[in-house]
Amino acid sequence: MPLTRKAYRAAILHSIADPAEVGIEASYEYFEDGLLVVDNGQISALGHARELLASLPADIEITHYQDALITPGFIDTHIHLPQTGMVGAYGEQLLDWLNTYTFPCESQFADRAHAEEVAEIFIKELLRNGTTTALVFGSVHPQSVNAFFAAAEKLDLRMIAGKVMMDRNAPDYLTDTAESSYLESKALIERWHGKGRLHYAVTPRFAPTSTPEQLTLAGQLLGEYPDLYMQTHISENLQEVEWVKELFPERKGYLDVYDHYQLLGERSVFAHGVHLCDDECARLAQTGSAVAFCPTSNLFLGSGLFNLPMAEKHKLNVGLGTDVGGGTSFSLLQTLNEAYKVMQLQGARLSPFKSLYLATLGGARALRLEERIGTLQPGTDADFLVLDYNATPLLGYRLKQSKSIAETLFVLMTLGDDRTVAQTYAAGNLVHQR
């Protein structure tokens, strides 16, 4: 392979730590006129253009962006591939919404051609919105995951996904069995986990749709393959929390169900967590588990407000999730717009630098991938975005009034969406051009 070395010059910003732990000023690096050097899909240098230019060979290709900001690629820690076709479905809260819209939509993934078509649309949407890594729920059908991984592999994307395990409390046309879910998951793990930049996640939908036998086998899979992920839902909706108590009366609470079946751990990500208590946050943090904060979905389905300050108090890893189709946008910029409002409603503030952290390095830490993605540190994968300050007339006009990078960042997160993402790079390759 010939060496491919390229450089990109623009304003550059990335998180280097959690503002809740080190304070805002120490949490990021900003280069007003910065240079990012990429060698063979990895970042090899980052710094001020004036300092780095002299060290580069004369013939290197330098792309210079005006009125733009380079950031790390966004990381979505909770999203559903098979719900792409029902995003924006009217009028229900979680449990009715699942039965009315979600299950019928997911049933279409029994058809391999349908799965392949939606996987292409889904990945294009992720990249258009600047999402370079996502933790993805498939449907109960293995072909949903095969289709997604095949499409992601072609573009050398770092993606994590799993087949839903669901053997009760769902329509007959959409359930597997404890045994079939174990065998199908195992076959997918053998085929895809660790191939290129792909990883597998054991995916029980949520406690109410899995029998104790199925949850036992989910835990067994995690024991058999030590670096697997686990993803599921927790404490999203008050009715759901009560239902779990009825189904598992012998357990202390919702989290204790998963804990009992050995599903907590360093690569376990629990979506929502809106109604977690202090003890549950402490236990999640103690086991190295993470929560995916899904503000657009929590507001859209009327589920409640995630208590980020409580999670921070326990040093619990938190990533951001769009949760399409409960969430209404693939855009993590729009998701941060809603996250800010969720904090406002609780009398708390969400600084633009904490927002940047959640969408990048925070997500990478939740997924234990901070050595590879989430920052622009030399040695990490070259997954990055070019955000256009003039993406819309209003955005261009508003940013001309900006007096600081904090203000610019906040305006991008409030007024920005897929139009703001001019280019998306994954492993140094241009994978989206607006």
C-alpha positions as CSV (number, residue, x, y, z in Angstrom):
1,M,0.0,0.0,0.0
2,P,1.4,3.5,-0.8
3,L,1.6,5.8,2.1
4,T,-1.2,8.3,2.1
5,R,-0.5,11.4,4.1
6,K,-2.8,14.4,4.0
7,A,-3.3,17.6,6.1
8,Y,-6.4,19.6,6.9
9,R,-6.2,23.2,8.0
10,A,-9.1,25.0,9.8
11,A,-10.2,26.0,13.3
12,I,-9.9,22.7,15.2
13,L,-11.5,21.8,18.6
14,H,-11.7,18.6,20.6
15,S,-12.4,17.4,24.1
16,I,-9.5,16.0,26.1
17,A,-11.3,15.4,29.5
18,D,-14.7,15.6,31.2
19,P,-15.4,19.2,32.3
20,A,-17.2,17.8,35.3
21,E,-13.9,16.3,36.5
22,V,-11.3,18.9,35.4
23,G,-13.2,22.1,34.9
24,I,-14.2,23.6,31.6
25,E,-10.9,25.3,30.7
26,A,-8.8,22.1,31.1
27,S,-11.3,20.0,29.2
28,Y,-10.6,20.9,25.6
29,E,-8.0,22.0,23.1
30,Y,-8.8,24.7,20.5
31,F,-6.6,25.8,17.6
32,E,-7.9,28.9,15.9
33,D,-5.7,28.2,12.9
34,G,-5.0,24.5,13.3
35,L,-3.6,21.7,11.3
36,L,-4.6,18.0,11.4
37,V,-2.2,15.5,9.7
38,V,-3.5,12.1,8.7
39,D,-1.3,9.1,7.8
40,N,-2.9,5.9,6.6
41,G,-6.1,6.4,8.4
42,Q,-4.7,7.6,11.7
43,I,-4.0,11.1,13.1
44,S,-0.2,11.6,13.2
45,A,-0.1,15.3,14.2
46,L,-2.3,18.0,15.6
47,G,-1.4,21.6,16.5
48,H,-1.2,25.2,15.4
49,A,-0.7,25.5,11.6
50,R,2.2,28.0,12.1
51,E,4.1,25.4,14.1
52,L,3.4,22.3,12.1
53,L,3.6,23.6,8.5
54,A,7.4,23.8,8.5
55,S,7.7,20.1,9.5
56,L,5.7,18.8,6.6
57,P,7.1,17.7,3.2
58,A,6.7,20.2,0.4
59,D,4.5,18.0,-1.7
60,I,1.9,17.1,1.0
61,E,-1.8,17.8,0.0
62,I,-3.2,20.4,2.4
63,T,-7.0,21.0,2.3
64,H,-7.8,24.5,3.8
65,Y,-11.3,25.1,5.1
66,Q,-12.5,28.7,5.6
67,D,-15.3,29.5,8.1
68,A,-15.3,25.9,9.3
69,L,-14.5,23.9,12.5
70,I,-12.9,20.4,12.5
71,T,-14.1,18.2,15.4
72,P,-13.9,14.5,16.2
73,G,-16.6,12.4,14.6
74,F,-19.8,12.1,16.7
75,I,-20.5,8.9,18.7
76,D,-24.1,7.8,19.1
77,T,-24.4,5.3,22.0
78,H,-28.0,4.3,21.3
79,I,-29.9,3.9,18.1
80,H,-32.2,1.4,16.3
81,L,-31.6,0.4,12.7
82,P,-35.0,-1.1,12.1
83,Q,-36.9,1.9,13.3
84,T,-35.6,4.2,10.6
85,G,-38.9,3.8,8.7
86,M,-41.1,4.9,11.6
87,V,-39.2,7.9,13.0
88,G,-41.7,10.6,14.0
89,A,-44.6,8.3,14.8
90,Y,-47.5,10.1,16.5
91,G,-49.1,10.0,19.8
92,E,-48.0,7.2,22.2
93,Q,-45.8,6.6,25.2
94,L,-43.3,3.8,25.3
95,L,-45.2,0.6,25.8
96,D,-48.1,1.5,23.4
97,W,-45.6,3.0,20.9
98,L,-43.7,-0.3,20.8
99,N,-46.9,-2.3,20.0
100,T,-48.5,0.2,17.7
101,Y,-45.5,1.2,15.5
102,T,-42.2,-0.5,16.5
103,F,-42.9,-4.2,16.3
104,P,-44.8,-4.1,13.0
105,C,-41.9,-2.0,11.5
106,E,-39.3,-4.4,12.8
107,S,-41.1,-7.4,11.4
108,Q,-40.2,-6.3,7.9
109,F,-36.5,-7.2,8.6
110,A,-37.4,-10.9,8.1
111,D,-36.8,-9.9,4.4
112,R,-33.1,-9.8,3.7
113,A,-33.5,-7.3,0.7
114,H,-35.4,-5.0,3.0
115,A,-32.7,-5.2,5.7
116,E,-30.0,-4.4,3.1
117,E,-31.9,-1.4,1.7
118,V,-32.5,0.1,5.1
119,A,-28.9,-0.5,6.3
120,E,-27.7,1.6,3.3
121,I,-30.2,4.4,4.1
122,F,-29.3,4.3,7.8
123,I,-25.6,4.5,7.4
124,K,-25.9,7.4,4.9
125,E,-28.0,9.2,7.5
126,L,-25.5,8.6,10.2
127,L,-22.6,9.9,8.1
128,R,-24.6,12.9,6.8
129,N,-25.1,13.9,10.4
130,G,-21.5,13.4,11.3
131,T,-21.9,10.2,13.3
132,T,-18.8,8.0,12.7
133,T,-19.5,5.4,15.4
134,A,-22.8,4.1,16.7
135,L,-24.0,1.4,19.1
136,V,-26.9,-0.1,17.1
137,F,-29.8,-2.3,17.8
138,G,-30.7,-4.6,15.0
139,S,-34.1,-6.5,14.9
140,V,-34.6,-10.0,16.1
141,H,-33.5,-11.2,12.7
142,P,-29.8,-12.0,12.2
143,Q,-30.1,-10.6,8.6
144,S,-30.6,-7.1,10.1
145,V,-27.1,-7.3,11.7
146,N,-25.5,-9.0,8.7
147,A,-26.8,-6.2,6.4
148,F,-25.6,-3.5,8.7
149,F,-22.1,-4.8,9.3
150,A,-21.7,-5.6,5.5
151,A,-22.5,-1.9,4.7
152,A,-20.3,-0.6,7.5
153,E,-17.4,-2.8,6.5
154,K,-17.3,-1.4,3.0
155,L,-16.6,2.0,4.4
156,D,-14.2,0.9,7.1
157,L,-16.5,2.3,9.8
158,R,-16.1,1.7,13.5
159,M,-19.5,0.3,14.4
160,I,-21.0,-1.9,17.1
161,A,-24.3,-3.8,16.7
162,G,-26.3,-6.8,17.8
163,K,-29.3,-8.9,17.1
164,V,-32.2,-8.3,19.5
165,M,-32.9,-11.1,21.9
166,M,-36.7,-11.2,22.6
167,D,-38.5,-14.4,23.6
168,R,-41.7,-13.1,25.4
169,N,-44.1,-10.2,25.7
170,A,-43.9,-9.4,22.0
171,P,-45.9,-10.6,18.9
172,D,-45.3,-14.2,17.9
173,Y,-44.0,-13.0,14.5
174,L,-41.2,-11.2,16.3
175,T,-39.9,-13.5,19.0
176,D,-37.0,-15.9,19.1
177,T,-36.3,-18.5,21.8
178,A,-33.6,-18.5,24.5
179,E,-31.7,-21.2,22.6
180,S,-32.1,-19.7,19.1
181,S,-31.1,-16.2,20.3
182,Y,-28.0,-17.7,21.8
183,L,-27.0,-19.7,18.7
184,E,-27.8,-16.8,16.3
185,S,-25.9,-14.3,18.4
186,K,-22.9,-16.7,18.6
187,A,-22.9,-17.1,14.8
188,L,-22.9,-13.3,14.3
189,I,-20.1,-12.9,16.9
190,E,-18.0,-15.5,15.1
191,R,-18.6,-13.8,11.8
192,W,-18.2,-10.1,12.6
193,H,-16.8,-9.3,16.1
194,G,-13.3,-7.8,15.7
195,K,-13.5,-7.9,11.9
196,G,-12.0,-4.6,10.7
197,R,-13.4,-1.9,13.0
198,L,-16.6,-3.8,13.8
199,H,-17.7,-5.1,17.3
200,Y,-20.6,-7.1,18.4
201,A,-23.1,-6.3,21.2
202,V,-25.2,-8.9,23.0
203,T,-28.6,-7.2,22.8
204,P,-31.5,-8.3,25.0
205,R,-34.2,-5.7,24.1
206,F,-35.2,-5.0,27.8
207,A,-35.9,-7.1,30.8
208,P,-39.7,-7.5,30.1
209,T,-39.2,-9.2,26.7
210,S,-36.6,-11.7,27.9
211,T,-37.3,-14.8,30.0
212,P,-34.8,-15.6,32.8
213,E,-33.5,-18.4,30.5
214,Q,-32.7,-15.9,27.8
215,L,-31.0,-13.4,30.2
216,T,-28.9,-16.3,31.6
217,L,-27.7,-17.1,28.0
218,A,-27.0,-13.4,27.3
219,G,-24.7,-13.4,30.4
220,Q,-23.1,-16.7,29.2
221,L,-22.2,-15.1,25.9
222,L,-20.5,-12.2,27.7
223,G,-18.5,-14.8,29.6
224,E,-17.5,-16.7,26.5
225,Y,-16.2,-13.7,24.6
226,P,-14.5,-11.3,27.0
227,D,-14.4,-8.1,24.9
228,L,-18.1,-8.2,23.7
229,Y,-20.4,-5.3,24.3
230,M,-23.9,-5.5,25.9
231,Q,-26.7,-3.1,25.2
232,T,-30.2,-2.9,26.6
233,H,-32.8,-0.4,27.9
234,I,-33.4,0.6,31.5
235,S,-35.8,2.8,33.5
236,E,-37.0,4.7,30.5
237,N,-40.7,5.0,31.5
238,L,-42.5,4.7,34.8
239,Q,-45.0,2.1,33.6
240,E,-42.1,0.0,32.3
241,V,-40.4,0.2,35.7
242,E,-43.5,-1.1,37.4
243,W,-43.9,-3.9,34.8
244,V,-40.4,-5.1,35.6
245,K,-41.2,-5.2,39.3
246,E,-44.2,-7.4,38.5
247,L,-42.2,-9.7,36.2
248,F,-39.2,-10.1,38.5
249,P,-40.7,-9.7,42.1
250,E,-37.7,-11.5,43.6
251,R,-35.2,-8.8,42.4
252,K,-34.5,-5.5,44.3
253,G,-35.3,-3.4,41.2
254,Y,-34.8,-2.9,37.5
255,L,-31.0,-2.7,37.5
256,D,-30.8,-5.7,39.9
257,V,-32.4,-7.9,37.2
258,Y,-29.5,-7.2,34.8
259,D,-27.0,-7.4,37.7
260,H,-28.3,-10.9,38.7
261,Y,-27.8,-12.2,35.1
262,Q,-24.3,-10.8,35.0
263,L,-25.0,-8.2,32.3
264,L,-23.2,-5.3,34.0
265,G,-19.6,-4.5,33.1
266,E,-17.0,-2.4,31.3
267,R,-18.7,-2.6,27.9
268,S,-22.3,-2.6,29.0
269,V,-24.4,0.4,27.9
270,F,-27.9,0.9,29.3
271,A,-30.1,3.3,27.3
272,H,-32.1,6.0,29.0
273,G,-31.8,5.6,32.8
274,V,-34.3,8.4,33.3
275,H,-35.7,6.9,36.5
276,L,-32.6,5.5,38.1
277,C,-32.0,6.1,41.8
278,D,-28.7,7.0,43.5
279,D,-27.9,3.4,44.5
280,E,-28.4,2.2,40.9
281,C,-26.1,5.0,39.5
282,A,-23.5,4.0,42.1
283,R,-23.7,0.3,41.1
284,L,-23.5,1.1,37.4
285,A,-20.4,3.2,38.0
286,Q,-18.9,0.6,40.3
287,T,-19.1,-2.1,37.5
288,G,-17.8,0.3,34.8
289,S,-21.2,0.2,33.0
290,A,-22.4,3.3,31.1
291,V,-25.7,5.0,30.4
292,A,-26.8,6.5,27.0
293,F,-28.6,9.8,27.5
294,C,-31.4,10.1,24.9
295,P,-33.0,13.5,25.3
296,T,-35.0,13.8,22.0
297,S,-36.5,10.4,22.6
298,N,-37.2,11.0,26.3
299,L,-39.1,14.2,25.5
300,F,-40.9,12.8,22.4
301,L,-42.2,9.8,24.2
302,G,-42.9,11.8,27.4
303,S,-40.6,9.5,29.4
304,G,-39.0,12.1,31.7
305,L,-35.8,14.0,32.3
306,F,-32.4,12.3,32.7
307,N,-30.5,13.5,35.8
308,L,-27.0,14.2,34.4
309,P,-25.8,15.9,37.6
310,M,-26.6,12.7,39.6
311,A,-24.7,10.6,37.1
312,E,-21.7,13.0,37.3
313,K,-21.8,12.8,41.1
314,H,-21.2,9.0,40.8
315,K,-18.6,9.4,38.0
316,L,-20.9,7.3,35.8
317,N,-19.8,7.1,32.2
318,V,-22.5,8.8,30.0
319,G,-22.7,8.9,26.3
320,L,-25.3,10.5,24.1
321,G,-27.9,8.6,22.1
322,T,-30.3,9.7,19.4
323,D,-32.5,6.7,19.9
324,V,-34.1,6.9,16.5
325,G,-37.0,6.0,16.0
326,G,-38.1,7.2,19.6
327,G,-35.8,10.0,19.0
328,T,-36.7,12.3,16.1
329,S,-33.3,13.1,14.5
330,F,-30.1,11.4,13.5
331,S,-28.3,14.6,14.3
332,L,-26.3,14.7,17.5
333,L,-26.2,18.5,17.2
334,Q,-30.0,18.5,17.4
335,T,-29.8,15.9,20.2
336,L,-27.6,18.3,22.2
337,N,-30.1,21.1,21.6
338,E,-32.6,19.0,23.4
339,A,-30.1,17.9,26.1
340,Y,-29.6,21.6,27.0
341,K,-33.4,22.0,27.4
342,V,-33.6,18.8,29.5
343,M,-31.0,20.3,31.9
344,Q,-32.7,23.7,31.9
345,L,-36.0,22.1,33.0
346,Q,-34.1,20.7,36.0
347,G,-32.5,24.0,36.9
348,A,-29.1,22.7,35.7
349,R,-26.7,24.0,33.0
350,L,-25.2,22.1,30.2
351,S,-22.1,24.0,29.0
352,P,-21.2,23.7,25.3
353,F,-17.9,22.0,26.2
354,K,-19.7,19.3,28.3
355,S,-22.0,18.9,25.2
356,L,-19.0,18.4,23.0
357,Y,-17.6,15.9,25.5
358,L,-20.8,13.9,25.6
359,A,-21.0,13.7,21.8
360,T,-17.4,12.7,21.3
361,L,-14.9,11.6,24.1
362,G,-17.7,10.9,26.6
363,G,-19.3,8.4,24.1
364,A,-15.9,6.9,23.4
365,R,-15.3,6.4,27.1
366,A,-18.8,4.8,27.5
367,L,-17.7,2.4,24.8
368,R,-14.2,1.9,26.2
369,L,-12.8,3.2,22.8
370,E,-11.1,6.4,24.0
371,E,-7.7,5.1,22.8
372,R,-9.1,4.9,19.3
373,I,-11.9,7.5,18.8
374,G,-13.5,10.5,20.4
375,T,-10.5,12.9,20.2
376,L,-8.1,14.2,17.6
377,Q,-5.0,13.0,19.6
378,P,-2.2,11.6,17.5
379,G,-2.4,7.8,17.3
380,T,-6.2,7.7,17.2
381,D,-8.3,6.8,14.1
382,A,-8.9,9.7,11.7
383,D,-12.6,9.9,12.3
384,F,-13.5,13.6,12.0
385,L,-15.9,16.2,10.7
386,V,-15.9,19.6,9.0
387,L,-18.6,21.8,10.4
388,D,-19.6,24.7,8.1
389,Y,-20.2,28.1,9.8
390,N,-22.3,29.2,6.8
391,A,-24.5,26.1,6.5
392,T,-27.6,28.2,6.6
393,P,-28.2,31.9,6.2
394,L,-29.3,32.3,9.9
395,L,-26.3,30.2,11.2
396,G,-23.9,32.3,9.1
397,Y,-25.4,35.6,10.4
398,R,-25.6,34.5,14.0
399,L,-21.9,33.2,14.1
400,K,-20.7,36.6,12.8
401,Q,-21.8,37.9,16.2
402,S,-19.9,35.3,18.1
403,K,-17.2,36.5,20.4
404,S,-15.7,33.2,21.6
405,I,-15.3,29.5,20.7
406,A,-17.8,28.7,23.5
407,E,-20.4,30.9,21.9
408,T,-19.7,29.5,18.4
409,L,-20.0,25.9,19.7
410,F,-23.2,26.6,21.5
411,V,-24.8,28.2,18.5
412,L,-23.7,25.2,16.3
413,M,-25.4,22.9,18.8
414,T,-28.6,25.1,18.9
415,L,-29.0,26.0,15.2
416,G,-27.0,23.2,13.6
417,D,-28.2,20.0,12.0
418,D,-27.2,17.7,9.1
419,R,-26.7,20.7,6.9
420,T,-23.9,21.9,9.2
421,V,-21.8,18.8,8.4
422,A,-19.9,19.7,5.2
423,Q,-17.7,16.6,5.3
424,T,-17.4,13.4,7.3
425,Y,-14.1,11.4,7.4
426,A,-13.8,7.8,8.7
427,A,-10.3,6.2,9.0
428,G,-9.0,9.1,6.9
429,N,-11.5,8.4,4.1
430,L,-14.1,11.0,2.9
431,V,-17.4,9.1,3.5
432,H,-19.8,12.0,3.3
433,Q,-19.6,15.2,1.3
434,R,-22.6,17.6,1.6
